[in-house]
Amino acid sequence: MASLQFDSFKYEKNLTGKDDETVVNALIAHLVNQIAPRVLIYDFPENEAQAKYFMKNCVTPENVFYVKCSLDTCQERMLETSKDSKDYLPSAILSKKIRNFNE
């Protein structure tokens, strides 16, 4: 099984700030070229428009997982994950991501 970090994908493909359709089309094109029959995509979709566009223009996924946890658990996991990550985010950015996730 392959995995894909959506934020990193957008950055690597210079898609940051592009409209949802452009971003999702690039994701679909990337997924078509994957050898692995299953791909885990982290942090996707970022909004409802991306989800709808993906479902309309791609093969319907067999399984979709949405993991929800308490605010404390979410914050603990994000801090733990970012501690050893080369993509470490300052706490203010983490707090914003956690707040957005829980909204």
Backbone as CSV, one residue per row, in Angstrom:
resi,resn,N_x,N_y,N_z,CA_x,CA_y,CA_z,C_x,C_y,C_z
1,MET,0.840,-1.172,0.000,0.000,0.000,0.000,0.890,1.241,0.000
2,ALA,0.569,2.162,-0.841,1.304,3.420,-0.904,0.616,4.468,-0.038
3,SER,1.353,5.471,0.364,0.741,6.578,1.102,1.179,7.886,0.467
4,LEU,0.346,8.888,0.645,0.610,10.187,0.048,0.195,11.264,1.035
5,GLN,1.093,12.164,1.342,0.788,13.307,2.204,0.332,14.432,1.280
6,PHE,-0.946,14.792,1.360,-1.532,15.730,0.416,-0.838,17.094,0.444
7,ASP,-0.519,17.608,1.627,0.158,18.907,1.716,1.508,18.876,0.999
8,SER,2.274,17.812,1.208,3.578,17.682,0.547,3.417,17.538,-0.955
9,PHE,2.415,16.771,-1.366,2.132,16.585,-2.790,1.878,17.935,-3.460
10,LYS,1.027,18.760,-2.837,0.719,20.073,-3.405,1.974,20.936,-3.502
11,TYR,2.802,20.884,-2.470,4.030,21.687,-2.463,4.992,21.220,-3.560
12,GLU,5.200,19.919,-3.645,6.141,19.373,-4.630,5.699,19.626,-6.066
13,LYS,4.396,19.657,-6.291,3.864,19.863,-7.643,3.545,21.331,-7.924
14,ASN,3.961,22.232,-7.021,3.700,23.673,-7.158,2.213,23.970,-7.307
15,LEU,1.392,23.317,-6.492,-0.051,23.496,-6.565,-0.605,24.343,-5.424
16,THR,0.249,24.783,-4.529,-0.198,25.596,-3.404,-0.810,26.885,-3.929
17,GLY,-2.030,27.169,-3.479,-2.727,28.377,-3.908,-3.527,28.213,-5.190
18,LYS,-3.441,27.058,-5.825,-4.214,26.819,-7.059,-5.658,26.476,-6.696
19,ASP,-6.553,26.589,-7.667,-7.960,26.282,-7.417,-8.151,24.777,-7.192
20,ASP,-9.273,24.438,-6.549,-9.543,23.049,-6.166,-9.527,22.099,-7.354
21,GLU,-10.111,22.487,-8.487,-10.166,21.597,-9.647,-8.761,21.274,-10.164
22,THR,-7.899,22.257,-10.240,-6.522,22.043,-10.703,-5.791,21.085,-9.774
23,VAL,-5.955,21.297,-8.470,-5.277,20.464,-7.477,-5.777,19.023,-7.552
24,VAL,-7.096,18.852,-7.601,-7.664,17.498,-7.624,-7.347,16.800,-8.941
25,ASN,-7.356,17.520,-10.056,-6.968,16.913,-11.336,-5.530,16.412,-11.287
26,ALA,-4.641,17.178,-10.682,-3.246,16.743,-10.548,-3.156,15.503,-9.660
27,LEU,-3.950,15.464,-8.597,-3.971,14.295,-7.716,-4.474,13.068,-8.461
28,ILE,-5.543,13.219,-9.210,-6.089,12.095,-9.975,-5.058,11.592,-10.988
29,ALA,-4.416,12.511,-11.695,-3.387,12.120,-12.668,-2.256,11.364,-11.977
30,HIS,-1.886,11.800,-10.795,-0.834,11.118,-10.034,-1.290,9.723,-9.618
31,LEU,-2.520,9.599,-9.154,-3.031,8.308,-8.687,-3.157,7.298,-9.822
32,VAL,-3.482,7.762,-11.012,-3.615,6.880,-12.169,-2.285,6.178,-12.462
33,ASN,-1.187,6.858,-12.184,0.132,6.309,-12.463,0.713,5.482,-11.324
34,GLN,-0.031,5.294,-10.261,0.448,4.507,-9.125,0.373,3.017,-9.440
35,ILE,1.389,2.298,-9.047,1.396,0.850,-9.236,0.587,0.174,-8.138
36,ALA,0.655,0.716,-6.929,-0.055,0.123,-5.786,-1.563,0.217,-6.001
37,PRO,-2.277,-0.862,-5.743,-3.725,-0.825,-5.933,-4.443,-0.005,-4.865
38,ARG,-3.756,0.247,-3.766,-4.351,1.029,-2.686,-3.424,2.169,-2.300
39,VAL,-4.021,3.325,-2.096,-3.245,4.491,-1.705,-3.952,5.161,-0.539
40,LEU,-3.219,5.438,0.505,-3.722,6.175,1.644,-3.339,7.630,1.430
41,ILE,-4.318,8.524,1.430,-4.050,9.939,1.205,-4.339,10.686,2.506
42,TYR,-3.299,11.230,3.092,-3.441,11.969,4.345,-3.804,13.417,4.071
43,ASP,-4.698,13.959,4.884,-5.115,15.372,4.831,-5.853,15.736,3.543
44,PHE,-6.513,14.781,2.958,-7.342,15.048,1.769,-8.723,14.483,2.023
45,PRO,-9.762,15.174,1.663,-9.835,16.491,1.053,-9.714,17.587,2.108
46,GLU,-9.349,18.761,1.640,-9.254,19.905,2.539,-10.604,20.600,2.689
47,ASN,-11.488,20.357,1.749,-12.813,20.977,1.816,-13.812,20.122,1.028
48,GLU,-15.060,20.481,1.120,-16.120,19.707,0.478,-16.035,19.767,-1.049
49,ALA,-15.616,20.900,-1.576,-15.507,21.041,-3.037,-14.509,20.036,-3.601
50,GLN,-13.382,19.862,-2.930,-12.395,18.887,-3.388,-12.949,17.474,-3.331
51,ALA,-13.662,17.154,-2.272,-14.237,15.817,-2.134,-15.239,15.539,-3.259
52,LYS,-16.122,16.478,-3.510,-17.137,16.294,-4.562,-16.494,16.179,-5.942
53,TYR,-15.510,17.026,-6.217,-14.848,16.980,-7.517,-14.110,15.659,-7.705
54,PHE,-13.464,15.196,-6.657,-12.754,13.915,-6.708,-13.724,12.782,-6.997
55,MET,-14.834,12.739,-6.272,-15.817,11.659,-6.437,-16.446,11.699,-7.835
56,LYS,-16.608,12.876,-8.381,-17.225,13.026,-9.700,-16.271,12.610,-10.825
57,ASN,-14.974,12.818,-10.631,-14.002,12.641,-11.711,-13.041,11.479,-11.539
58,CYS,-13.232,10.674,-10.546,-12.321,9.571,-10.287,-13.136,8.316,-9.981
59,VAL,-12.471,7.194,-9.982,-13.124,5.950,-9.590,-13.528,6.082,-8.125
60,THR,-14.732,5.718,-7.827,-15.210,5.814,-6.452,-14.385,4.907,-5.549
61,PRO,-13.849,5.463,-4.460,-13.052,4.638,-3.558,-13.888,3.543,-2.911
62,GLU,-13.256,2.399,-2.665,-13.951,1.312,-1.982,-14.167,1.632,-0.514
63,ASN,-13.187,2.272,0.096,-13.261,2.609,1.513,-12.760,4.022,1.737
64,VAL,-13.447,4.724,2.614,-13.011,6.042,3.032,-12.997,6.033,4.551
65,PHE,-11.874,6.423,5.118,-11.738,6.451,6.566,-11.627,7.884,7.033
66,TYR,-12.394,8.208,8.023,-12.333,9.519,8.640,-12.082,9.270,10.114
67,VAL,-10.961,9.720,10.579,-10.594,9.475,11.964,-10.841,10.749,12.758
68,LYS,-11.641,10.616,13.795,-11.945,11.762,14.630,-11.544,11.425,16.061
69,CYS,-10.958,12.382,16.723,-10.559,12.183,18.113,-10.780,13.488,18.871
70,SER,-10.637,13.411,20.177,-10.834,14.602,20.998,-9.760,15.636,20.684
71,LEU,-10.036,16.872,21.042,-9.097,17.956,20.819,-7.764,17.670,21.510
72,ASP,-7.807,17.169,22.747,-6.572,16.861,23.479,-5.767,15.767,22.788
73,THR,-6.460,14.706,22.372,-5.773,13.603,21.687,-5.189,14.073,20.369
74,CYS,-5.946,14.872,19.640,-5.491,15.398,18.352,-4.227,16.234,18.546
75,GLN,-4.257,17.120,19.520,-3.109,17.985,19.760,-1.894,17.163,20.186
76,GLU,-2.105,16.194,21.055,-1.013,15.342,21.510,-0.376,14.593,20.341
77,ARG,-1.210,14.037,19.463,-0.697,13.294,18.314,0.061,14.196,17.348
78,MET,-0.480,15.382,17.092,0.184,16.291,16.159,1.517,16.770,16.714
79,LEU,1.565,17.056,18.010,2.824,17.487,18.617,3.849,16.363,18.604
80,GLU,3.395,15.143,18.895,4.291,13.989,18.905,4.830,13.711,17.506
81,THR,3.953,13.776,16.518,4.350,13.520,15.135,5.340,14.564,14.642
82,SER,5.069,15.817,14.961,5.907,16.891,14.428,7.255,16.991,15.126
83,LYS,7.370,16.414,16.304,8.610,16.502,17.062,9.803,15.956,16.281
84,ASP,9.612,14.834,15.619,10.699,14.183,14.891,10.652,14.440,13.389
85,SER,9.751,15.294,12.967,9.544,15.512,11.539,10.428,16.632,11.009
86,LYS,10.901,16.459,9.778,11.647,17.524,9.117,10.722,18.681,8.763
87,ASP,9.413,18.414,8.744,8.413,19.432,8.420,7.803,20.026,9.686
88,TYR,8.594,20.142,10.747,8.098,20.636,12.030,7.374,21.967,11.862
89,LEU,6.219,22.075,12.506,5.442,23.301,12.467,5.458,23.957,13.843
90,PRO,5.629,25.268,13.896,5.550,25.952,15.188,4.179,25.758,15.827
91,SER,4.098,25.887,17.128,2.859,25.595,17.850,1.679,26.445,17.401
92,ALA,1.904,27.684,16.976,0.800,28.531,16.516,0.153,27.937,15.264
93,ILE,0.959,27.420,14.360,0.427,26.799,13.141,-0.274,25.494,13.493
94,LEU,0.323,24.723,14.397,-0.325,23.484,14.845,-1.669,23.779,15.476
95,SER,-1.723,24.792,16.311,-2.984,25.156,16.969,-4.052,25.499,15.933
96,LYS,-3.666,26.227,14.897,-4.610,26.591,13.843,-5.096,25.342,13.102
97,LYS,-4.166,24.420,12.781,-4.550,23.179,12.099,-5.496,22.354,12.961
98,ILE,-5.208,22.268,14.242,-6.066,21.514,15.148,-7.447,22.147,15.228
99,ARG,-7.498,23.477,15.347,-8.784,24.177,15.402,-9.569,23.953,14.114
100,ASN,-8.915,24.070,12.963,-9.588,23.860,11.679,-10.109,22.422,11.564
101,PHE,-9.298,21.460,12.011,-9.722,20.068,11.958,-10.972,19.834,12.790
102,ASN,-11.003,20.391,13.984,-12.130,20.164,14.874,-13.379,20.940,14.493
103,GLU,-13.217,21.974,13.674,-14.396,22.706,13.196,-15.068,21.928,12.104
